[in-house]
Amino acid sequence: MRRYEVLQRIEAVGVVAVVRAENSEHARKIALACMEGGIDAIEITFTVPGAHKVIESLTEEFGDRLLVGAGTVLDSETARIGILAGAKYVVSPAFDAETAKLCNRYQIPYMPGCMTLTEMIQAMEAGADVIKVFPGSLGGPDFIKAVKGPLPQAVLMPTGGVSLENVDQWINNGCIAVGVGGNLTKGTPEDMTKAAQALVAKVREARGQ
C-alpha cells in the first residue's frame, strides 16, 4: 500500500485506535472490535511486550483491511523493526530526525509527537506526514486553533485528551484525525465496538457527512 493511500484512509475514518495490549490475542480482540465499529487503523505501541510480533500477526491475518501502525517508536532502530513486521505507519511520542529519515527512505508515513511550534516546524521540514499533537490533554482542542494561526499548512492529529464529548471540537478546529486509547480500548469487545461506532459517527457529524 502506498504512502498516500495510508494517509487517505486514516483521514477518511478520522480515528486511530491506540492499543496497549497485554499480548497478541488481546490486541486481536481490540482490532476486531474496532473494525466492527468502523475503525480500520490500529496503532500497536512498542510498550506492548513483543509488539513487533503483534504487528506481524495482525498484518498477516487482516492484510490491507486493517492499517496496523507501530506506536511509541523512540528511534529509527525500533521503526525499522516495526516496518519489517508490516507496520504501515510509524508514530512517535517525540520527533526524531533519524526516524523521519528512515520512514522517508521506505516511504512509510511518519507521525511524530510535538507540542511546540518549533518542534512542529522541525518535523515538517524533515518530511513528517502528520504532526501528532501530544499530549493533547495539555492544550485541548483550542490549542489546535492557536497552531493553525501561524501554521495553517500543518497536518495535525491529537492523541491524549480525546473523548466522545470533545472529538467534534478537535475535528472542527482543524485536525485530520484523532488518536484514542483508553476511552476506546477498554471494556468488553462489545463496549469497544459501540465506542468505535460512536466516535466514527461523531467525526462524520462534525465534518457534515
PyMOL commands that set and color helices and strands:
alter all, ss='L'
color gray80, all
select helices_A, chain A and resi 3-13+24-36+51-65+76-85+97-105+117-125+136-139+141-148+167-172+182-185+189-206
alter helices_A, ss='H'
color red, helices_A
select strands_A, chain A and resi 15-19+41-45+67-71+90-92+110-114+131-133+156-158+178-180
alter strands_A, ss='S'
color yellow, strands_A
deselect
rebuild
show_as cartoon
